[in-house]
């Protein structure tokens, strides 16, 4: 989901970003965190203004005011007009303590965000830098969901560009592909148990906005969209703040973004709750056995996080719930008992729909690990008849560390063929990029899910060239050898 903010706004962001760095804040995550706090403060001021207008319109007292008379000077609309030195002092000494103290005192759509702001720290070092940031943010029309969302996406992209904390960002075009393959509906409850900056949840929200806009006109559906459709877990407080703000600026008022170490605490309270899971969980290797959820260990005995997350996803899904998740190649072909048990679980006890092999450069420059997208449905009683495979060889970017845009991409073809996986795709030869494999064959191969296990490789000459053409080439080659021999003999004589 590339940002489409205007060149003017983009240049302002770039200047502020450079100002942070020259001002001594070199961690991109800290830069975004400080901007997040200020965006939230502006949001609080806007909410107070809405409450005031409602009170004036109805003639009733102000309901649940965020700012009281003694804290009016802490509103964005007030301190933004202060002299730079006074603004810096007010924000540092009064606004941030106020922000940390909000806790759960707010009601309505701000409660989720205020909870994540309890640990807010103000680290902007100078009045001049604060003034630049406030001026930039004040120019943004906060009632424009597209502008807000694109601004934040651009900020998050700068984390990746700086080569820091890139693990928090799955490429936007890969997220978009996964969301489009899953085609979320207005009735879904969507979860990412390792949400980071909430990229999957944001993309799902955008899909609902684009494809089901009319459904959001209904009050009950609109309430579900804003308050109970989107769920994300993370155990990094900074990412919770950033993910929450990312959702808010993309038009979701109160998503369920909360602290949880998913693998350690288990998922009993959310068991069979969600209809769709979209995720790229961390592949940290191994966990402390004692710290790992006993709920998950009862299903598969392993310390491998990538296997434990797959078991977690199945636990969180409702029967009939779907998932599209990124896994490292080792999950597809690992030979340990745990690897085989998890693959068997997907194939025999549920419905494994597809394996989409991604190019090894997709996550460069942060990691060169080979990955795939697993798509499956929780059934509890099997249902796998055939598994659809696709070997993505081009994703629209170079596969080196620079990841520059190129024309070649298989992604539109992936989506088109995924939608035909139960019809025309069944007739595809295994020499093609996509084909289907019957469950019985996968069982025979020990539940190996690597595409090369089932691909048929036919040499190009065998497919395209006749014996006469091959013979002609041999004759030409013989002539070249004879000619070279004669020249060599002449040189030696």
C-alpha positions as CSV (number, residue, x, y, z in Angstrom):
1,X,0.0,0.0,0.0
2,X,2.3,2.8,-1.1
3,X,1.7,6.2,0.2
4,X,0.1,8.8,-2.1
5,X,0.6,11.9,-0.1
6,X,1.3,15.0,-2.0
7,X,4.8,16.1,-2.8
8,X,4.5,19.1,-0.6
9,X,3.5,17.1,2.4
10,X,6.1,14.5,1.7
11,X,8.8,17.1,1.6
12,X,7.6,18.5,4.9
13,X,7.8,15.1,6.5
14,X,11.3,14.6,5.0
15,X,12.4,18.0,6.5
16,X,11.0,17.1,9.9
17,X,12.6,13.7,9.7
18,X,16.0,15.3,8.9
19,X,15.5,17.8,11.8
20,X,15.0,14.9,14.2
21,X,18.2,13.3,13.1
22,X,20.2,16.5,13.3
23,X,18.6,17.2,16.6
24,X,20.0,14.1,18.1
25,X,17.1,11.6,17.7
26,X,18.5,9.0,15.3
27,X,16.3,6.0,16.1
28,X,13.5,6.0,13.5
29,X,11.2,4.2,15.9
30,X,11.6,7.0,18.4
31,X,10.9,9.6,15.7
32,X,7.6,8.0,14.8
33,X,6.7,7.5,18.5
34,X,7.1,11.2,19.2
35,X,5.0,12.1,16.1
36,X,2.4,9.5,17.3
37,X,2.0,11.2,20.7
38,X,1.5,14.6,19.0
39,X,-1.1,13.1,16.6
40,X,-2.9,11.7,19.5
41,X,-2.9,15.0,21.3
42,X,-4.4,16.7,18.3
43,X,-7.0,13.9,18.1
44,X,-8.0,14.6,21.7
45,X,-8.5,18.2,20.9
46,X,-10.7,17.3,18.0
47,X,-12.8,15.0,20.2
48,X,-13.3,17.8,22.8
49,X,-14.4,20.1,20.0
50,X,-17.0,17.6,18.9
51,X,-18.3,17.2,22.4
52,X,-18.5,21.0,22.8
53,X,-20.5,21.3,19.5
54,X,-22.9,18.6,20.6
55,X,-23.4,20.4,24.0
56,X,-24.1,23.7,22.2
57,X,-26.5,22.0,19.7
58,X,-28.5,20.1,22.4
59,X,-28.3,22.7,25.2
60,X,-27.1,20.0,27.5
61,X,-23.9,20.0,29.7
62,X,-20.6,18.8,28.2
63,X,-20.4,15.0,28.5
64,X,-17.2,13.5,29.8
65,X,-14.9,16.4,28.9
66,X,-11.3,15.5,28.1
67,X,-10.0,18.9,29.1
68,X,-11.3,20.8,32.1
69,X,-11.1,24.5,32.5
70,X,-7.8,24.2,34.4
71,X,-6.3,22.1,31.6
72,X,-7.6,24.1,28.6
73,X,-4.1,25.4,27.9
74,X,-3.0,21.8,27.2
75,X,-5.2,21.5,24.1
76,X,-3.5,21.3,20.8
77,X,-5.4,24.3,19.5
78,X,-4.0,26.3,22.5
79,X,-0.3,25.3,22.8
80,X,0.3,25.3,19.0
81,X,0.1,29.1,19.2
82,X,2.5,29.6,22.0
83,X,6.0,31.0,21.6
84,X,8.4,28.1,20.8
85,X,10.1,28.1,24.2
86,X,6.8,28.3,26.1
87,X,5.3,25.6,23.9
88,X,8.2,23.3,24.6
89,X,8.0,23.9,28.3
90,X,4.2,23.3,28.4
91,X,4.4,20.1,26.4
92,X,7.3,18.7,28.4
93,X,6.1,19.7,31.9
94,X,2.3,19.5,31.6
95,X,1.0,18.0,28.4
96,X,2.9,14.7,28.6
97,X,2.1,14.1,32.3
98,X,-1.5,14.8,31.4
99,X,-1.3,12.3,28.6
100,X,0.2,9.6,30.8
101,X,-2.5,10.2,33.4
102,X,-5.4,9.7,31.0
103,X,-5.5,5.9,31.6
104,X,-9.0,4.7,31.3
105,X,-10.7,7.9,32.3
106,X,-11.9,8.5,28.7
107,X,-14.9,6.9,27.1
108,X,-15.7,6.3,23.5
109,X,-13.3,5.8,20.7
110,X,-10.2,7.2,22.5
111,X,-10.0,4.6,25.3
112,X,-7.9,2.1,23.3
113,X,-5.3,4.8,22.5
114,X,-5.2,6.4,25.9
115,X,-4.4,3.0,27.4
116,X,-1.4,2.7,25.2
117,X,-0.2,6.3,26.0
118,X,0.4,5.6,29.7
119,X,4.1,5.1,29.1
120,X,4.5,8.2,26.9
121,X,7.9,10.0,27.2
122,X,8.6,13.4,25.6
123,X,12.1,13.3,24.0
124,X,12.0,16.2,21.5
125,X,15.1,18.1,22.6
126,X,14.5,21.6,21.3
127,X,11.8,24.2,20.9
128,X,12.7,24.8,17.3
129,X,12.2,21.1,16.4
130,X,8.9,20.8,18.3
131,X,7.7,23.9,16.4
132,X,8.5,22.3,13.1
133,X,6.7,19.1,13.9
134,X,3.6,20.8,15.3
135,X,3.4,23.1,12.2
136,X,3.7,20.1,9.9
137,X,1.0,18.1,11.7
138,X,-1.3,21.1,12.0
139,X,-1.4,21.4,8.2
140,X,-2.9,17.9,7.8
141,X,-6.7,17.7,7.5
142,X,-7.4,15.1,10.2
143,X,-10.9,14.4,8.8
144,X,-9.3,13.0,5.7
145,X,-8.8,9.3,6.3
146,X,-6.8,8.8,3.1
147,X,-4.4,11.6,3.8
148,X,-3.9,10.6,7.5
149,X,-3.3,6.9,6.6
150,X,-1.0,7.7,3.8
151,X,1.0,10.1,6.0
152,X,1.5,7.4,8.6
153,X,2.3,4.7,6.0
154,X,5.0,7.1,4.7
155,X,6.4,7.5,8.2
156,X,6.5,3.8,8.7
157,X,8.2,3.3,5.3
158,X,11.0,5.5,6.6
159,X,11.7,2.9,9.3
160,X,12.4,0.4,6.5
161,X,14.4,2.9,4.5
162,X,16.6,3.6,7.5
163,X,17.3,-0.1,7.8
164,X,16.1,-0.2,11.4
165,X,13.3,-2.3,12.9
166,X,12.5,-3.6,9.4
167,X,11.3,-6.8,11.0
168,X,8.1,-4.9,11.9
169,X,7.2,-4.4,8.3
170,X,5.9,-7.0,5.9
171,X,6.1,-5.6,2.3
172,X,2.8,-3.7,1.6
173,X,2.2,-5.5,-1.7
174,X,2.5,-8.9,-0.1
175,X,0.0,-7.9,2.6
176,X,-2.3,-6.6,-0.1
177,X,-2.1,-9.8,-2.0
178,X,-2.9,-11.9,1.1
179,X,-5.9,-9.7,2.0
180,X,-7.3,-9.8,-1.5
181,X,-6.9,-13.6,-1.5
182,X,-8.9,-13.8,1.7
183,X,-11.4,-11.2,0.6
184,X,-12.6,-10.2,4.2
185,X,-16.3,-9.4,4.5
186,X,-18.1,-7.0,6.8
187,X,-19.1,-9.8,9.2
188,X,-15.6,-11.0,9.8
189,X,-13.6,-10.8,13.1
190,X,-10.0,-10.4,12.0
191,X,-7.0,-11.0,14.1
192,X,-3.2,-10.7,13.8
193,X,-1.6,-12.2,16.9
194,X,1.8,-10.6,16.1
195,X,0.5,-7.3,14.7
196,X,3.5,-4.9,15.0
197,X,2.5,-1.7,13.2
198,X,-0.9,-3.3,12.3
199,X,-0.2,-3.5,8.5
200,X,-2.4,-6.5,8.0
201,X,-5.3,-5.0,10.0
202,X,-5.0,-1.7,8.2
203,X,-5.0,-3.4,4.8
204,X,-8.1,-5.5,5.8
205,X,-9.9,-2.3,6.9
206,X,-9.0,-0.6,3.6
207,X,-10.4,-3.6,1.7
208,X,-13.7,-3.4,3.6
209,X,-13.9,0.3,3.0
210,X,-13.3,-0.2,-0.8
211,X,-15.4,-3.3,-1.4
212,X,-18.2,-3.0,1.2
213,X,-18.6,0.8,1.6
214,X,-22.4,0.6,1.6
215,X,-22.4,-1.9,4.5
216,X,-20.8,0.6,6.7
217,X,-23.8,2.9,6.3
218,X,-25.7,0.6,8.7
219,X,-25.3,1.5,12.4
220,X,-24.7,-2.0,13.7
221,X,-22.2,-2.8,11.0
222,X,-20.4,0.5,11.4
223,X,-20.1,-0.2,15.2
224,X,-18.7,-3.6,14.5
225,X,-16.2,-2.2,12.0
226,X,-14.9,0.4,14.6
227,X,-15.1,-1.6,17.8
228,X,-15.1,-5.4,17.3
229,X,-13.8,-6.4,13.8
230,X,-10.1,-5.9,14.3
231,X,-7.9,-7.5,16.9
232,X,-4.1,-7.4,17.3
233,X,-1.6,-8.6,19.9
234,X,1.9,-7.5,20.5
235,X,4.3,-7.5,23.5
236,X,6.2,-4.4,22.5
237,X,4.6,-1.3,24.0
238,X,6.0,1.0,21.3
239,X,4.5,-1.1,18.5
240,X,1.2,-1.1,20.3
241,X,1.1,2.7,20.3
242,X,2.2,2.8,16.6
243,X,-0.2,0.1,15.5
244,X,-3.1,1.7,17.3
245,X,-2.4,5.1,15.8
246,X,-2.0,3.5,12.3
247,X,-5.5,2.0,12.7
248,X,-7.0,5.3,13.9
249,X,-5.5,7.3,11.1
250,X,-6.8,4.7,8.6
251,X,-10.3,5.3,9.9
252,X,-10.8,2.6,12.6
253,X,-11.9,4.3,15.8
254,X,-11.4,1.7,18.5
255,X,-9.7,-1.5,17.5
256,X,-8.8,-4.2,20.0
257,X,-5.0,-3.7,20.0
258,X,-3.5,-5.1,23.2
259,X,-0.5,-6.4,25.0
260,X,0.0,-10.1,24.8
261,X,3.0,-12.4,24.5
262,X,0.9,-14.8,22.3
263,X,3.0,-17.9,22.7
264,X,3.7,-17.5,26.4
265,X,0.2,-16.7,27.7
266,X,-1.7,-19.0,25.5
267,X,-5.0,-18.2,23.9
268,X,-7.7,-19.8,26.0
269,X,-9.7,-16.7,26.5
270,X,-9.8,-16.1,22.7
271,X,-10.2,-19.7,21.6
272,X,-12.4,-20.2,18.5
273,X,-13.1,-16.4,18.4
274,X,-11.9,-15.2,15.0
275,X,-13.1,-15.8,11.5
276,X,-10.0,-14.6,9.7
277,X,-6.3,-14.5,10.7
278,X,-3.7,-12.6,8.7
279,X,-0.2,-12.7,10.0
280,X,3.6,-12.8,9.5
281,X,4.7,-14.0,13.0
282,X,8.3,-13.6,14.1
283,X,10.6,-16.6,13.3
284,X,12.7,-16.2,16.4
285,X,13.9,-19.8,16.4
286,X,13.2,-21.3,19.8
287,X,11.5,-20.4,23.1
288,X,12.1,-21.4,26.6
289,X,10.1,-24.6,27.0
290,X,8.8,-23.6,30.5
291,X,7.6,-20.2,29.2
292,X,5.7,-21.6,26.3
293,X,1.9,-22.0,26.6
294,X,0.9,-25.5,27.8
295,X,-2.2,-25.2,25.6
296,X,0.0,-25.2,22.5
297,X,2.5,-27.8,23.8
298,X,-0.4,-30.2,24.2
299,X,-0.9,-30.1,20.5
300,X,2.8,-30.2,19.4
301,X,5.9,-30.6,21.4
302,X,8.4,-28.1,20.1
303,X,10.1,-24.8,21.0
304,X,10.0,-23.6,17.3
305,X,8.0,-20.4,17.2
306,X,6.9,-20.8,13.6
307,X,5.3,-24.1,14.5
308,X,3.8,-22.9,17.7
309,X,2.2,-19.9,15.9
310,X,0.5,-22.2,13.4
311,X,-1.0,-24.2,16.3
312,X,-2.0,-20.9,17.9
313,X,-3.8,-19.7,14.7
314,X,-5.8,-22.9,14.6
315,X,-6.8,-22.5,18.3
316,X,-7.9,-18.8,17.7
317,X,-10.0,-19.5,14.6
318,X,-13.7,-20.4,14.7
319,X,-14.7,-23.6,12.8
320,X,-14.9,-22.4,9.2
321,X,-12.4,-19.6,9.9
322,X,-9.7,-18.9,7.4
323,X,-6.0,-17.9,7.6
324,X,-3.3,-16.5,5.3
325,X,0.1,-16.5,7.1
326,X,3.7,-16.3,6.2
327,X,6.0,-19.1,7.2
328,X,9.7,-19.9,6.6
329,X,10.5,-22.7,4.2
330,X,11.5,-24.9,7.0
331,X,7.9,-25.3,8.0
332,X,7.1,-26.8,4.5
333,X,9.9,-29.4,4.5
334,X,11.4,-29.8,8.0
335,X,12.0,-33.4,8.9
336,X,11.5,-33.3,12.6
337,X,8.5,-35.0,14.2
338,X,7.1,-31.6,15.2
339,X,7.3,-30.2,11.7
340,X,5.6,-33.3,10.3
341,X,3.0,-33.3,13.0
342,X,2.0,-29.7,12.3
343,X,1.7,-30.3,8.5
344,X,-0.3,-33.5,9.1
345,X,-2.6,-31.5,11.4
346,X,-3.3,-29.0,8.7
347,X,-3.8,-31.6,6.0
348,X,-5.7,-34.3,7.9
349,X,-7.6,-32.4,10.6
350,X,-8.3,-29.2,8.7
351,X,-8.4,-28.0,5.1
352,X,-5.1,-26.8,3.7
353,X,-6.1,-24.7,0.7
354,X,-2.8,-23.4,-0.8
355,X,0.9,-23.0,-0.6
356,X,2.2,-19.8,-2.3
357,X,6.0,-19.9,-2.6
358,X,7.6,-16.4,-2.3
359,X,10.9,-15.3,-3.9
360,X,13.8,-15.4,-1.5
361,X,14.4,-11.7,-1.8
362,X,11.0,-10.5,-0.6
363,X,12.3,-9.6,2.9
364,X,15.6,-8.1,1.8
365,X,17.6,-6.2,3.1
366,X,16.5,-7.4,6.5
367,X,16.5,-11.1,5.8
368,X,17.2,-13.4,2.9
369,X,15.1,-16.3,4.3
370,X,12.9,-18.1,1.9
371,X,9.2,-18.0,2.8
372,X,5.8,-19.0,1.7
373,X,2.2,-18.1,2.3
374,X,0.1,-20.9,3.8
375,X,-3.7,-20.5,3.3
376,X,-5.9,-22.9,5.3
377,X,-9.4,-23.3,6.8
378,X,-10.1,-24.6,10.3
379,X,-12.6,-27.5,10.1
380,X,-11.7,-29.9,12.9
381,X,-12.8,-32.7,10.6
382,X,-10.5,-32.6,7.6
383,X,-11.6,-31.5,4.1
384,X,-8.3,-31.3,2.2
385,X,-8.8,-32.9,-1.2
386,X,-6.3,-31.0,-3.3
387,X,-3.7,-28.4,-2.4
388,X,-3.0,-25.5,-4.8
389,X,0.6,-24.5,-5.3
390,X,2.0,-21.3,-6.9
391,X,5.7,-20.5,-7.4
392,X,6.0,-16.7,-7.3
393,X,9.2,-15.8,-9.2
394,X,8.7,-12.0,-9.5
395,X,6.9,-9.6,-7.1
396,X,7.4,-6.3,-8.8
397,X,10.7,-5.5,-7.2
398,X,14.3,-6.5,-7.7
399,X,15.3,-9.4,-5.5
400,X,18.6,-7.8,-4.3
401,X,19.1,-5.6,-1.2
402,X,18.0,-2.4,-3.1
403,X,14.5,-3.8,-3.9
404,X,13.9,-1.3,-6.7
405,X,10.6,-1.4,-8.6
406,X,10.6,-3.5,-11.8
407,X,7.8,-4.3,-14.3
408,X,7.8,-8.1,-13.8
409,X,5.3,-9.3,-11.2
410,X,3.3,-12.5,-10.8
411,X,1.0,-11.2,-8.1
412,X,-2.0,-10.3,-10.3
413,X,-1.7,-13.8,-11.8
414,X,-1.6,-15.4,-8.3
415,X,-4.9,-13.7,-7.4
416,X,-6.5,-14.6,-10.6
417,X,-5.4,-18.3,-10.5
418,X,-6.3,-18.6,-6.8
419,X,-9.9,-17.7,-7.6
420,X,-9.8,-20.5,-10.3
421,X,-8.1,-23.1,-8.1
422,X,-11.1,-25.4,-8.0
423,X,-11.8,-25.2,-11.7
424,X,-9.4,-24.4,-14.5
425,X,-6.3,-24.7,-12.3
426,X,-6.9,-28.5,-11.8
427,X,-5.9,-29.1,-15.4
428,X,-2.6,-27.2,-15.2
429,X,0.6,-29.2,-15.8
430,X,3.1,-29.4,-13.1
431,X,5.6,-27.7,-15.3
432,X,3.6,-24.4,-14.8
433,X,4.0,-21.8,-12.1
434,X,0.8,-23.1,-10.5
435,X,-0.8,-26.5,-10.2
436,X,-2.8,-28.7,-7.8
437,X,-1.7,-31.8,-5.9
438,X,-4.1,-34.4,-4.5
439,X,-4.0,-35.0,-0.8
440,X,-3.1,-38.7,-1.2
441,X,0.1,-37.8,-2.9
442,X,1.0,-35.3,-0.2
443,X,0.3,-38.0,2.4
444,X,2.6,-40.4,0.6
445,X,5.4,-37.8,0.6
446,X,5.2,-37.5,4.4
447,X,3.2,-34.3,4.2
448,X,6.1,-32.4,2.6
449,X,4.7,-29.1,1.3
450,X,7.7,-27.8,-0.7
451,X,6.6,-27.1,-4.3
452,X,9.8,-28.7,-5.7
453,X,8.7,-32.0,-4.3
454,X,5.8,-32.1,-6.8
455,X,7.0,-30.0,-9.7
456,X,7.8,-31.7,-13.0
457,X,10.9,-30.2,-14.7
458,X,11.1,-30.7,-18.4
459,X,14.2,-29.4,-20.2
460,X,13.5,-26.7,-22.6
461,X,15.0,-28.6,-25.6
462,X,12.7,-31.5,-24.9
463,X,9.7,-29.3,-25.0
464,X,10.4,-26.9,-27.9
465,X,13.0,-28.5,-30.2
466,X,12.7,-31.2,-32.8
467,X,15.4,-33.9,-33.4
468,X,16.2,-32.2,-36.7
469,X,17.0,-28.9,-34.9
470,X,19.2,-30.7,-32.4
471,X,21.0,-32.5,-35.2
472,X,21.6,-29.3,-37.0
473,X,23.2,-27.8,-33.9
474,X,25.5,-30.8,-33.5
475,X,26.6,-30.4,-37.1
476,X,27.3,-26.6,-36.6
477,X,29.3,-27.5,-33.4
478,X,31.3,-30.1,-35.3
479,X,32.2,-27.6,-37.9
480,X,33.3,-25.1,-35.2
481,X,35.5,-27.8,-33.6
482,X,37.0,-28.8,-36.9
483,X,37.8,-25.1,-37.7
484,X,39.4,-24.5,-34.3
485,X,41.5,-27.6,-34.7
486,X,42.8,-26.5,-38.1
487,X,43.7,-23.0,-36.7
488,X,45.5,-24.6,-33.8
489,X,47.4,-26.9,-36.1
490,X,48.5,-24.0,-38.3
491,X,49.7,-22.1,-35.3
492,X,51.9,-25.0,-34.1
493,X,53.4,-25.8,-37.4
